[in-house]
């Protein structure tokens, strides 16, 4: 028996979570639909034991070190396995930094002297189109998580949120 097995066994497909909330705004050029898909993949990776579940493990914010309300923040929704663990307070500052000039300053202060927080130094308070850049570099198929075809657990591609659905009223950043 291996010490650690992938939840559900290697031949069982684990369903993707359904997004039951209003769609978010675009971030880093990723559409609301792409952000939902990234969220689905992140939860699937957690359910299959390939990504730490911050609700089930003692995780700390990669920026300030707080152990409270830690969740994943994605910069790249085409690779949600690269998401950073952040607390709710730092997460709020990340997503409000375009309209709150102090937010990025506060984040950089919190990140001071923490090696795992250096990724914060690459954030800008100007919006970027990372999604468009990644599609230009890797092709449109990067939207459909091609690397997951080699996953140890079959990935339910047919359950991914549609990229074609109409954008509803954006409520969150
Ligand atoms: Zn924090």
Backbone and ligand atoms as CSV (ligand in chain L), in Angstrom:
chain,resi,resn,atom,element,x,y,z
A,1,UNK,N,N,0.850,-1.211,0.000
A,1,UNK,CA,C,0.000,0.000,0.000
A,1,UNK,C,C,0.880,1.254,0.000
A,2,UNK,N,N,0.644,2.150,-0.944
A,2,UNK,CA,C,1.383,3.417,-0.890
A,2,UNK,C,C,0.950,4.248,0.310
A,3,UNK,N,N,1.837,5.086,0.796
A,3,UNK,CA,C,1.508,5.922,1.954
A,3,UNK,C,C,0.350,6.867,1.663
A,4,UNK,N,N,0.340,7.341,0.446
A,4,UNK,CA,C,-0.615,8.402,0.139
A,4,UNK,C,C,-1.254,8.084,-1.212
A,5,UNK,N,N,-2.560,7.901,-1.210
A,5,UNK,CA,C,-3.240,7.587,-2.465
A,5,UNK,C,C,-4.011,8.787,-2.966
A,6,UNK,N,N,-4.139,8.853,-4.280
A,6,UNK,CA,C,-4.974,9.905,-4.862
A,6,UNK,C,C,-6.423,9.584,-4.502
A,7,UNK,N,N,-7.116,10.577,-3.934
A,7,UNK,CA,C,-8.509,10.365,-3.528
A,7,UNK,C,C,-9.335,9.867,-4.706
A,8,UNK,N,N,-10.154,8.855,-4.460
A,8,UNK,CA,C,-11.048,8.357,-5.501
A,8,UNK,C,C,-10.424,7.268,-6.362
A,9,UNK,N,N,-9.148,7.003,-6.188
A,9,UNK,CA,C,-8.502,5.963,-6.971
A,9,UNK,C,C,-8.167,6.455,-8.367
A,10,UNK,N,N,-7.233,5.803,-9.019
A,10,UNK,CA,C,-6.714,6.327,-10.280
A,10,UNK,C,C,-7.689,6.178,-11.436
A,11,UNK,N,N,-8.708,5.316,-11.316
A,11,UNK,CA,C,-9.624,5.112,-12.439
A,11,UNK,C,C,-10.962,5.806,-12.266
A,12,UNK,N,N,-11.188,6.407,-11.112
A,12,UNK,CA,C,-12.468,7.062,-10.877
A,12,UNK,C,C,-12.380,8.552,-11.181
A,13,UNK,N,N,-13.324,9.019,-11.969
A,13,UNK,CA,C,-13.366,10.447,-12.266
A,13,UNK,C,C,-14.020,11.168,-11.101
A,14,UNK,N,N,-13.421,12.265,-10.692
A,14,UNK,CA,C,-14.002,13.092,-9.639
A,14,UNK,C,C,-14.631,14.318,-10.291
A,15,UNK,N,N,-15.907,14.550,-9.985
A,15,UNK,CA,C,-16.643,15.634,-10.635
A,15,UNK,C,C,-16.102,17.000,-10.247
A,16,UNK,N,N,-16.302,17.945,-11.156
A,16,UNK,CA,C,-15.918,19.327,-10.886
A,16,UNK,C,C,-17.019,20.011,-10.091
A,17,UNK,N,N,-16.610,20.983,-9.265
A,17,UNK,CA,C,-17.601,21.759,-8.516
A,17,UNK,C,C,-18.335,22.705,-9.463
A,18,UNK,N,N,-19.586,22.974,-9.103
A,18,UNK,CA,C,-20.384,23.918,-9.897
A,18,UNK,C,C,-20.256,25.322,-9.309
A,19,UNK,N,N,-20.154,26.323,-10.159
A,19,UNK,CA,C,-20.079,27.715,-9.717
A,19,UNK,C,C,-21.505,28.231,-9.548
A,20,UNK,N,N,-21.893,28.560,-8.331
A,20,UNK,CA,C,-23.288,28.939,-8.042
A,20,UNK,C,C,-23.447,30.412,-7.684
A,21,UNK,N,N,-22.480,31.212,-8.078
A,21,UNK,CA,C,-22.510,32.627,-7.691
A,21,UNK,C,C,-22.477,33.506,-8.936
A,22,UNK,N,N,-22.702,34.809,-8.781
A,22,UNK,CA,C,-22.552,35.699,-9.939
A,22,UNK,C,C,-21.112,35.649,-10.440
A,23,UNK,N,N,-20.941,35.911,-11.725
A,23,UNK,CA,C,-19.590,35.897,-12.271
A,23,UNK,C,C,-18.793,37.091,-11.757
A,24,UNK,N,N,-17.479,36.928,-11.721
A,24,UNK,CA,C,-16.576,37.984,-11.243
A,24,UNK,C,C,-16.183,38.884,-12.413
A,25,UNK,N,N,-15.345,39.847,-12.151
A,25,UNK,CA,C,-14.804,40.675,-13.226
A,25,UNK,C,C,-13.625,39.972,-13.881
A,26,UNK,N,N,-13.207,40.538,-15.003
A,26,UNK,CA,C,-11.980,40.070,-15.656
A,26,UNK,C,C,-10.782,40.443,-14.778
A,27,UNK,N,N,-9.773,39.553,-14.696
A,27,UNK,CA,C,-8.538,39.849,-13.958
A,27,UNK,C,C,-7.343,39.360,-14.761
A,28,UNK,N,N,-6.348,40.209,-14.929
A,28,UNK,CA,C,-5.153,39.876,-15.731
A,28,UNK,C,C,-5.521,39.421,-17.143
A,29,UNK,N,N,-6.673,39.911,-17.643
A,29,UNK,CA,C,-7.115,39.526,-18.979
A,29,UNK,C,C,-7.905,38.225,-19.013
A,30,UNK,N,N,-8.014,37.535,-17.886
A,30,UNK,CA,C,-8.794,36.287,-17.828
A,30,UNK,C,C,-10.262,36.662,-17.668
A,31,UNK,N,N,-11.104,36.100,-18.534
A,31,UNK,CA,C,-12.524,36.417,-18.502
A,31,UNK,C,C,-13.165,35.795,-17.263
A,32,UNK,N,N,-14.348,36.275,-16.893
A,32,UNK,CA,C,-15.056,35.641,-15.768
A,32,UNK,C,C,-15.215,34.139,-15.960
A,33,UNK,N,N,-15.501,33.716,-17.199
A,33,UNK,CA,C,-15.655,32.282,-17.462
A,33,UNK,C,C,-14.348,31.525,-17.226
A,34,UNK,N,N,-13.254,32.120,-17.674
A,34,UNK,CA,C,-11.950,31.466,-17.482
A,34,UNK,C,C,-11.597,31.388,-16.000
A,35,UNK,N,N,-12.012,32.390,-15.257
A,35,UNK,CA,C,-11.729,32.380,-13.811
A,35,UNK,C,C,-12.529,31.277,-13.117
A,36,UNK,N,N,-13.773,31.059,-13.551
A,36,UNK,CA,C,-14.568,29.962,-12.983
A,36,UNK,C,C,-13.899,28.631,-13.298
A,37,UNK,N,N,-13.435,28.474,-14.533
A,37,UNK,CA,C,-12.785,27.218,-14.921
A,37,UNK,C,C,-11.514,26.973,-14.093
A,38,UNK,N,N,-10.758,28.043,-13.863
A,38,UNK,CA,C,-9.556,27.907,-13.041
A,38,UNK,C,C,-9.900,27.495,-11.618
A,39,UNK,N,N,-10.990,28.064,-11.112
A,39,UNK,CA,C,-11.483,27.717,-9.772
A,39,UNK,C,C,-11.886,26.238,-9.734
A,40,UNK,N,N,-12.565,25.774,-10.787
A,40,UNK,CA,C,-12.957,24.360,-10.839
A,40,UNK,C,C,-11.729,23.445,-10.827
A,41,UNK,N,N,-10.726,23.812,-11.621
A,41,UNK,CA,C,-9.517,22.982,-11.695
A,41,UNK,C,C,-8.800,22.971,-10.351
A,42,UNK,N,N,-8.727,24.136,-9.702
A,42,UNK,CA,C,-8.069,24.206,-8.396
A,42,UNK,C,C,-8.742,23.262,-7.398
A,43,UNK,N,N,-10.078,23.292,-7.353
A,43,UNK,CA,C,-10.781,22.420,-6.411
A,43,UNK,C,C,-10.642,20.949,-6.784
A,44,UNK,N,N,-10.581,20.666,-8.075
A,44,UNK,CA,C,-10.391,19.278,-8.499
A,44,UNK,C,C,-8.995,18.793,-8.069
A,45,UNK,N,N,-7.988,19.640,-8.253
A,45,UNK,CA,C,-6.627,19.270,-7.833
A,45,UNK,C,C,-6.582,19.019,-6.325
A,46,UNK,N,N,-7.321,19.823,-5.565
A,46,UNK,CA,C,-7.386,19.627,-4.108
A,46,UNK,C,C,-8.106,18.320,-3.783
A,47,UNK,N,N,-9.195,18.050,-4.489
A,47,UNK,CA,C,-9.985,16.832,-4.227
A,47,UNK,C,C,-9.205,15.571,-4.574
A,48,UNK,N,N,-8.274,15.693,-5.525
A,48,UNK,CA,C,-7.487,14.526,-5.923
A,48,UNK,C,C,-6.118,14.498,-5.240
A,49,UNK,N,N,-5.936,15.358,-4.273
A,49,UNK,CA,C,-4.704,15.318,-3.487
A,49,UNK,C,C,-3.476,15.858,-4.193
A,50,UNK,N,N,-3.675,16.618,-5.266
A,50,UNK,CA,C,-2.533,17.127,-6.023
A,50,UNK,C,C,-2.185,18.567,-5.655
A,51,UNK,N,N,-3.054,19.176,-4.846
A,51,UNK,CA,C,-2.830,20.543,-4.388
A,51,UNK,C,C,-3.334,20.600,-2.950
A,52,UNK,N,N,-2.589,21.274,-2.096
A,52,UNK,CA,C,-2.988,21.372,-0.683
A,52,UNK,C,C,-4.334,22.078,-0.559
A,53,UNK,N,N,-5.221,21.512,0.241
A,53,UNK,CA,C,-6.508,22.141,0.529
A,53,UNK,C,C,-6.323,23.036,1.755
A,54,UNK,N,N,-6.369,24.351,1.569
A,54,UNK,CA,C,-6.083,25.233,2.717
A,54,UNK,C,C,-7.125,25.149,3.826
A,55,UNK,N,N,-8.312,24.590,3.512
A,55,UNK,CA,C,-9.337,24.445,4.557
A,55,UNK,C,C,-9.060,23.230,5.451
A,56,UNK,N,N,-8.324,22.273,4.915
A,56,UNK,CA,C,-8.049,21.036,5.650
A,56,UNK,C,C,-6.640,20.996,6.241
A,57,UNK,N,N,-5.838,21.998,5.929
A,57,UNK,CA,C,-4.451,22.001,6.390
A,57,UNK,C,C,-4.104,23.350,7.012
A,58,UNK,N,N,-3.148,23.315,7.895
A,58,UNK,CA,C,-2.690,24.569,8.510
A,58,UNK,C,C,-1.802,25.293,7.503
A,59,UNK,N,N,-2.376,26.284,6.838
A,59,UNK,CA,C,-1.627,27.047,5.834
A,59,UNK,C,C,-1.478,28.486,6.289
A,60,UNK,N,N,-0.404,29.104,5.864
A,60,UNK,CA,C,-0.187,30.513,6.198
A,60,UNK,C,C,-0.178,31.353,4.932
A,61,UNK,N,N,-0.544,32.594,5.088
A,61,UNK,CA,C,-0.524,33.550,3.976
A,61,UNK,C,C,0.908,33.711,3.483
A,62,UNK,N,N,1.105,33.579,2.173
A,62,UNK,CA,C,2.461,33.694,1.629
A,62,UNK,C,C,2.969,35.134,1.679
A,63,UNK,N,N,2.076,36.080,1.943
A,63,UNK,CA,C,2.495,37.486,1.994
A,63,UNK,C,C,2.795,37.931,3.427
A,64,UNK,N,N,1.818,37.766,4.326
A,64,UNK,CA,C,1.991,38.317,5.682
A,64,UNK,C,C,2.213,37.237,6.740
A,65,UNK,N,N,1.984,35.961,6.371
A,65,UNK,CA,C,2.215,34.874,7.317
A,65,UNK,C,C,1.032,34.537,8.203
A,66,UNK,N,N,-0.078,35.260,8.045
A,66,UNK,CA,C,-1.246,34.980,8.883
A,66,UNK,C,C,-1.821,33.587,8.582
A,67,UNK,N,N,-2.264,32.863,9.629
A,67,UNK,CA,C,-2.893,31.554,9.405
A,67,UNK,C,C,-4.411,31.656,9.223
A,68,UNK,N,N,-4.954,32.875,9.235
A,68,UNK,CA,C,-6.416,33.042,9.222
A,68,UNK,C,C,-6.982,33.198,7.811
A,69,UNK,N,N,-8.072,32.478,7.539
A,69,UNK,CA,C,-8.821,32.629,6.273
A,69,UNK,C,C,-7.907,32.578,5.050
A,70,UNK,N,N,-7.098,31.537,4.972
A,70,UNK,CA,C,-6.154,31.402,3.871
A,70,UNK,C,C,-6.808,30.667,2.696
A,71,UNK,N,N,-6.656,31.216,1.514
A,71,UNK,CA,C,-7.211,30.618,0.293
A,71,UNK,C,C,-6.245,30.890,-0.862
A,72,UNK,N,N,-6.568,30.326,-2.028
A,72,UNK,CA,C,-5.684,30.514,-3.178
A,72,UNK,C,C,-5.987,31.803,-3.927
A,73,UNK,N,N,-4.924,32.471,-4.341
A,73,UNK,CA,C,-5.045,33.597,-5.271
A,73,UNK,C,C,-4.357,33.223,-6.574
A,74,UNK,N,N,-5.098,33.344,-7.682
A,74,UNK,CA,C,-4.545,33.053,-8.997
A,74,UNK,C,C,-4.103,34.315,-9.700
A,75,UNK,N,N,-2.889,34.305,-10.196
A,75,UNK,CA,C,-2.461,35.307,-11.173
A,75,UNK,C,C,-2.711,34.754,-12.572
A,76,UNK,N,N,-2.517,33.435,-12.729
A,76,UNK,CA,C,-2.655,32.764,-14.027
A,76,UNK,C,C,-3.743,31.693,-13.933
A,77,UNK,N,N,-4.922,31.997,-14.450
A,77,UNK,CA,C,-6.037,31.042,-14.377
A,77,UNK,C,C,-5.906,29.893,-15.376
A,78,UNK,N,N,-4.918,29.941,-16.255
A,78,UNK,CA,C,-4.657,28.799,-17.139
A,78,UNK,C,C,-3.752,27.784,-16.443
A,79,UNK,N,N,-3.205,28.167,-15.287
A,79,UNK,CA,C,-2.341,27.261,-14.513
A,79,UNK,C,C,-2.660,27.424,-13.030
A,80,UNK,N,N,-3.884,27.058,-12.608
A,80,UNK,CA,C,-4.294,27.326,-11.230
A,80,UNK,C,C,-3.475,26.577,-10.182
A,81,UNK,N,N,-2.688,25.621,-10.643
A,81,UNK,CA,C,-1.803,24.903,-9.698
A,81,UNK,C,C,-0.629,25.777,-9.272
A,82,UNK,N,N,-0.480,26.957,-9.908
A,82,UNK,CA,C,0.588,27.883,-9.514
A,82,UNK,C,C,0.066,28.983,-8.581
A,83,UNK,N,N,-1.189,28.859,-8.124
A,83,UNK,CA,C,-1.803,29.886,-7.276
A,83,UNK,C,C,-1.036,30.035,-5.958
A,84,UNK,N,N,-1.151,31.214,-5.369
A,84,UNK,CA,C,-0.477,31.511,-4.105
A,84,UNK,C,C,-1.474,31.488,-2.958
A,85,UNK,N,N,-1.035,31.004,-1.812
A,85,UNK,CA,C,-1.884,31.025,-0.618
A,85,UNK,C,C,-1.834,32.421,-0.009
A,86,UNK,N,N,-2.998,33.003,0.169
A,86,UNK,CA,C,-3.070,34.343,0.766
A,86,UNK,C,C,-4.231,34.412,1.752
A,87,UNK,N,N,-4.088,35.280,2.755
A,87,UNK,CA,C,-5.179,35.479,3.707
A,87,UNK,C,C,-6.221,36.418,3.082
A,88,UNK,N,N,-7.384,36.478,3.693
A,88,UNK,CA,C,-8.485,37.260,3.142
A,88,UNK,C,C,-8.119,38.743,3.024
A,89,UNK,N,N,-7.404,39.237,4.004
A,89,UNK,CA,C,-7.020,40.652,4.019
A,89,UNK,C,C,-6.054,40.977,2.868
A,90,UNK,N,N,-5.027,40.157,2.678
A,90,UNK,CA,C,-4.086,40.381,1.574
A,90,UNK,C,C,-4.788,40.183,0.227
A,91,UNK,N,N,-5.693,39.191,0.167
A,91,UNK,CA,C,-6.426,38.917,-1.075
A,91,UNK,C,C,-7.253,40.136,-1.489
A,92,UNK,N,N,-7.870,40.754,-0.506
A,92,UNK,CA,C,-8.672,41.950,-0.759
A,92,UNK,C,C,-7.788,43.073,-1.321
A,93,UNK,N,N,-6.607,43.254,-0.723
A,93,UNK,CA,C,-5.693,44.297,-1.202
A,93,UNK,C,C,-5.231,44.017,-2.634
A,94,UNK,N,N,-4.965,42.746,-2.933
A,94,UNK,CA,C,-4.526,42.389,-4.292
A,94,UNK,C,C,-5.579,42.816,-5.319
A,95,UNK,N,N,-6.845,42.499,-5.016
A,95,UNK,CA,C,-7.888,42.751,-6.019
A,95,UNK,C,C,-8.412,44.181,-6.019
A,96,UNK,N,N,-8.070,44.968,-5.014
A,96,UNK,CA,C,-8.523,46.367,-5.008
A,96,UNK,C,C,-7.387,47.328,-5.369
A,97,UNK,N,N,-6.201,46.792,-5.694
A,97,UNK,CA,C,-5.041,47.677,-5.875
A,97,UNK,C,C,-5.163,48.600,-7.088
A,98,UNK,N,N,-6.013,48.257,-8.060
A,98,UNK,CA,C,-6.140,49.123,-9.245
A,98,UNK,C,C,-6.891,50.412,-8.915
A,99,UNK,N,N,-7.746,50.352,-7.913
A,99,UNK,CA,C,-8.506,51.553,-7.557
A,99,UNK,C,C,-8.068,52.144,-6.217
A,100,UNK,N,N,-7.210,51.434,-5.487
A,100,UNK,CA,C,-6.715,51.912,-4.197
A,100,UNK,C,C,-5.188,51.955,-4.248
A,101,UNK,N,N,-4.657,53.167,-4.444
A,101,UNK,CA,C,-3.215,53.324,-4.615
A,101,UNK,C,C,-2.405,52.834,-3.427
A,102,UNK,N,N,-3.005,52.794,-2.256
A,102,UNK,CA,C,-2.273,52.381,-1.065
A,102,UNK,C,C,-2.171,50.850,-0.949
A,103,UNK,N,N,-3.051,50.142,-1.637
A,103,UNK,CA,C,-3.118,48.680,-1.467
A,103,UNK,C,C,-1.789,47.999,-1.792
A,104,UNK,N,N,-1.195,48.369,-2.919
A,104,UNK,CA,C,0.053,47.708,-3.313
A,104,UNK,C,C,1.191,48.073,-2.349
A,105,UNK,N,N,1.196,49.317,-1.892
A,105,UNK,CA,C,2.200,49.743,-0.911
A,105,UNK,C,C,2.064,48.893,0.358
A,106,UNK,N,N,0.830,48.700,0.790
A,106,UNK,CA,C,0.574,47.906,1.997
A,106,UNK,C,C,1.021,46.460,1.796
A,107,UNK,N,N,0.745,45.899,0.620
A,107,UNK,CA,C,1.149,44.516,0.339
A,107,UNK,C,C,2.671,44.375,0.368
A,108,UNK,N,N,3.365,45.320,-0.255
A,108,UNK,CA,C,4.834,45.253,-0.294
A,108,UNK,C,C,5.402,45.368,1.120
A,109,UNK,N,N,4.779,46.217,1.944
A,109,UNK,CA,C,5.209,46.324,3.348
A,109,UNK,C,C,5.024,45.002,4.078
A,110,UNK,N,N,3.860,44.380,3.869
A,110,UNK,CA,C,3.593,43.103,4.533
A,110,UNK,C,C,4.557,42.015,4.059
A,111,UNK,N,N,4.972,42.129,2.787
A,111,UNK,CA,C,5.836,41.094,2.194
A,111,UNK,C,C,7.290,41.236,2.614
A,112,UNK,N,N,7.632,42.366,3.244
A,112,UNK,CA,C,9.037,42.636,3.564
A,112,UNK,C,C,9.661,41.507,4.379
A,113,UNK,N,N,10.840,41.127,3.962
A,113,UNK,CA,C,11.659,40.124,4.655
A,113,UNK,C,C,11.084,38.711,4.585
A,114,UNK,N,N,10.031,38.475,3.792
A,114,UNK,CA,C,9.493,37.114,3.679
A,114,UNK,C,C,9.852,36.558,2.299
A,115,UNK,N,N,10.694,35.548,2.262
A,115,UNK,CA,C,11.190,35.010,0.991
A,115,UNK,C,C,10.041,34.519,0.106
A,116,UNK,N,N,9.020,33.880,0.720
A,116,UNK,CA,C,7.924,33.322,-0.080
A,116,UNK,C,C,6.975,34.397,-0.604
A,117,UNK,N,N,7.226,35.647,-0.198
A,117,UNK,CA,C,6.346,36.743,-0.611
A,117,UNK,C,C,6.916,37.542,-1.778
A,118,UNK,N,N,8.061,37.157,-2.305
A,118,UNK,CA,C,8.710,37.982,-3.335
A,118,UNK,C,C,7.851,38.107,-4.597
A,119,UNK,N,N,6.919,37.166,-4.822
A,119,UNK,CA,C,6.059,37.249,-6.013
A,119,UNK,C,C,5.222,38.535,-5.996
A,120,UNK,N,N,4.951,39.057,-4.806
A,120,UNK,CA,C,4.162,40.283,-4.681
A,120,UNK,C,C,4.882,41.462,-5.346
A,121,UNK,N,N,6.222,41.422,-5.346
A,121,UNK,CA,C,7.000,42.531,-5.897
A,121,UNK,C,C,6.808,42.660,-7.410
A,122,UNK,N,N,6.320,41.592,-8.048
A,122,UNK,CA,C,6.093,41.660,-9.501
A,122,UNK,C,C,4.705,42.200,-9.844
A,123,UNK,N,N,3.867,42.425,-8.824
A,123,UNK,CA,C,2.529,42.965,-9.092
A,123,UNK,C,C,2.632,44.451,-9.424
A,124,UNK,N,N,1.738,44.881,-10.303
A,124,UNK,CA,C,1.681,46.296,-10.674
A,124,UNK,C,C,0.297,46.819,-10.317
A,125,UNK,N,N,0.177,48.125,-10.187
A,125,UNK,CA,C,-1.179,48.649,-10.006
A,125,UNK,C,C,-1.792,49.078,-11.345
A,126,UNK,N,N,-1.108,48.703,-12.444
A,126,UNK,CA,C,-1.667,48.851,-13.784
A,126,UNK,C,C,-2.172,47.495,-14.246
A,127,UNK,N,N,-3.346,47.472,-14.897
A,127,UNK,CA,C,-3.893,46.191,-15.362
A,127,UNK,C,C,-3.053,45.635,-16.507
A,128,UNK,N,N,-2.914,44.321,-16.535
A,128,UNK,CA,C,-2.151,43.647,-17.604
A,128,UNK,C,C,-3.037,42.605,-18.272
A,129,UNK,N,N,-2.670,42.204,-19.501
A,129,UNK,CA,C,-3.396,41.143,-20.206
A,129,UNK,C,C,-2.516,39.895,-20.271
A,130,UNK,N,N,-2.334,39.284,-19.106
A,130,UNK,CA,C,-1.529,38.058,-19.046
A,130,UNK,C,C,-2.174,36.944,-19.868
A,131,UNK,N,N,-3.505,36.868,-19.841
A,131,UNK,CA,C,-4.206,35.812,-20.584
A,131,UNK,C,C,-3.903,35.909,-22.080
A,132,UNK,N,N,-3.982,37.117,-22.627
A,132,UNK,CA,C,-3.705,37.311,-24.050
A,132,UNK,C,C,-2.261,36.962,-24.388
A,133,UNK,N,N,-1.353,37.324,-23.497
A,133,UNK,CA,C,0.069,37.018,-23.710
A,133,UNK,C,C,0.288,35.497,-23.734
A,134,UNK,N,N,-0.341,34.791,-22.797
A,134,UNK,CA,C,-0.164,33.339,-22.722
A,134,UNK,C,C,-0.769,32.641,-23.940
A,135,UNK,N,N,-1.920,33.151,-24.430
A,135,UNK,CA,C,-2.530,32.550,-25.620
A,135,UNK,C,C,-1.656,32.804,-26.846
A,136,UNK,N,N,-1.057,34.010,-26.916
A,136,UNK,CA,C,-0.175,34.324,-28.048
A,136,UNK,C,C,1.066,33.434,-28.033
A,137,UNK,N,N,1.564,33.142,-26.838
A,137,UNK,CA,C,2.786,32.339,-26.719
A,137,UNK,C,C,2.532,30.840,-26.862
A,138,UNK,N,N,1.380,30.380,-26.353
A,138,UNK,CA,C,1.148,28.930,-26.262
A,138,UNK,C,C,0.005,28.409,-27.133
A,139,UNK,N,N,-0.719,29.312,-27.793
A,139,UNK,CA,C,-1.866,28.888,-28.603
A,139,UNK,C,C,-3.147,28.910,-27.790
A,140,UNK,N,N,-4.282,28.966,-28.508
A,140,UNK,CA,C,-5.595,29.070,-27.859
A,140,UNK,C,C,-5.911,27.873,-26.963
A,141,UNK,N,N,-5.312,26.725,-27.264
A,141,UNK,CA,C,-5.617,25.514,-26.503
A,141,UNK,C,C,-5.180,25.595,-25.047
A,142,UNK,N,N,-4.325,26.576,-24.738
A,142,UNK,CA,C,-3.880,26.729,-23.349
A,142,UNK,C,C,-5.078,26.984,-22.435
A,143,UNK,N,N,-6.187,27.496,-23.013
A,143,UNK,CA,C,-7.413,27.736,-22.245
A,143,UNK,C,C,-8.045,26.442,-21.723
A,144,UNK,N,N,-7.719,25.328,-22.365
A,144,UNK,CA,C,-8.392,24.064,-22.036
A,144,UNK,C,C,-7.524,23.113,-21.222
A,145,UNK,N,N,-6.519,23.648,-20.552
A,145,UNK,CA,C,-5.698,22.888,-19.603
A,145,UNK,C,C,-5.121,21.599,-20.205
A,146,UNK,N,N,-4.384,21.700,-21.338
A,146,UNK,CA,C,-3.863,20.489,-21.970
A,146,UNK,C,C,-3.006,19.640,-21.044
A,147,UNK,N,N,-2.326,20.258,-20.082
A,147,UNK,CA,C,-1.437,19.468,-19.216
A,147,UNK,C,C,-2.221,18.502,-18.327
A,148,UNK,N,N,-3.528,18.761,-18.135
A,148,UNK,CA,C,-4.304,17.871,-17.267
A,148,UNK,C,C,-4.592,16.520,-17.919
A,149,UNK,N,N,-4.381,16.397,-19.222
A,149,UNK,CA,C,-4.595,15.109,-19.881
A,149,UNK,C,C,-3.588,14.082,-19.388
A,150,UNK,N,N,-2.479,14.543,-18.816
A,150,UNK,CA,C,-1.462,13.617,-18.321
A,150,UNK,C,C,-1.587,13.399,-16.813
A,151,UNK,N,N,-2.682,13.914,-16.231
A,151,UNK,CA,C,-2.875,13.757,-14.798
A,151,UNK,C,C,-3.052,12.282,-14.424
A,152,UNK,N,N,-2.719,11.971,-13.186
A,152,UNK,CA,C,-2.834,10.580,-12.725
A,152,UNK,C,C,-4.292,10.177,-12.533
A,153,UNK,N,N,-5.206,11.129,-12.468
A,153,UNK,CA,C,-6.633,10.854,-12.291
A,153,UNK,C,C,-7.356,11.436,-13.509
A,154,UNK,N,N,-8.282,10.687,-14.130
A,154,UNK,CA,C,-8.947,11.225,-15.339
A,154,UNK,C,C,-9.648,12.546,-15.045
A,155,UNK,N,N,-9.366,13.541,-15.873
A,155,UNK,CA,C,-9.967,14.847,-15.644
A,155,UNK,C,C,-11.271,14.973,-16.435
A,156,UNK,N,N,-12.369,15.393,-15.785
A,156,UNK,CA,C,-13.674,15.483,-16.472
A,156,UNK,C,C,-13.810,16.758,-17.307
A,157,UNK,N,N,-13.162,16.766,-18.458
A,157,UNK,CA,C,-13.165,17.972,-19.301
A,157,UNK,C,C,-14.572,18.405,-19.690
A,158,UNK,N,N,-15.484,17.426,-19.827
A,158,UNK,CA,C,-16.850,17.761,-20.254
A,158,UNK,C,C,-17.608,18.547,-19.181
A,159,UNK,N,N,-17.084,18.587,-17.957
A,159,UNK,CA,C,-17.770,19.321,-16.880
A,159,UNK,C,C,-17.230,20.744,-16.705
A,160,UNK,N,N,-16.226,21.104,-17.484
A,160,UNK,CA,C,-15.674,22.456,-17.352
A,160,UNK,C,C,-16.723,23.492,-17.731
A,161,UNK,N,N,-16.758,24.577,-16.996
A,161,UNK,CA,C,-17.665,25.692,-17.265
A,161,UNK,C,C,-17.446,26.179,-18.696
A,162,UNK,N,N,-18.524,26.513,-19.381
A,162,UNK,CA,C,-18.411,26.926,-20.778
A,162,UNK,C,C,-17.736,28.291,-20.916
A,163,UNK,N,N,-16.884,28.410,-21.920
A,163,UNK,CA,C,-16.258,29.704,-22.211
A,163,UNK,C,C,-17.210,30.598,-22.987
A,164,UNK,N,N,-18.320,30.017,-23.462
A,164,UNK,CA,C,-19.184,30.755,-24.385
A,164,UNK,C,C,-20.398,31.389,-23.721
A,165,UNK,N,N,-20.632,31.106,-22.443
A,165,UNK,CA,C,-21.812,31.657,-21.793
A,165,UNK,C,C,-21.716,33.177,-21.721
A,166,UNK,N,N,-22.860,33.815,-21.747
A,166,UNK,CA,C,-22.884,35.275,-21.675
A,166,UNK,C,C,-22.367,35.741,-20.318
A,167,UNK,N,N,-21.738,36.884,-20.326
A,167,UNK,CA,C,-21.251,37.480,-19.077
A,167,UNK,C,C,-22.435,38.116,-18.356
A,168,UNK,N,N,-22.639,37.685,-17.117
A,168,UNK,CA,C,-23.695,38.288,-16.303
A,168,UNK,C,C,-23.135,39.486,-15.533
A,169,UNK,N,N,-23.930,40.083,-14.717
A,169,UNK,CA,C,-23.514,41.293,-14.027
A,169,UNK,C,C,-22.289,41.028,-13.143
A,170,UNK,N,N,-21.155,41.659,-13.432
A,170,UNK,CA,C,-19.984,41.456,-12.567
A,170,UNK,C,C,-20.187,42.108,-11.207
A,171,UNK,N,N,-19.900,41.374,-10.148
A,171,UNK,CA,C,-20.079,41.910,-8.806
A,171,UNK,C,C,-18.768,42.027,-8.041
A,172,UNK,N,N,-17.843,41.133,-8.334
A,172,UNK,CA,C,-16.598,41.096,-7.558
A,172,UNK,C,C,-15.422,41.336,-8.478
A,173,UNK,N,N,-14.290,41.664,-7.881
A,173,UNK,CA,C,-13.088,41.873,-8.672
A,173,UNK,C,C,-12.251,40.602,-8.699
L,1,ZN,ZN,ZN,-1.899,37.995,4.407
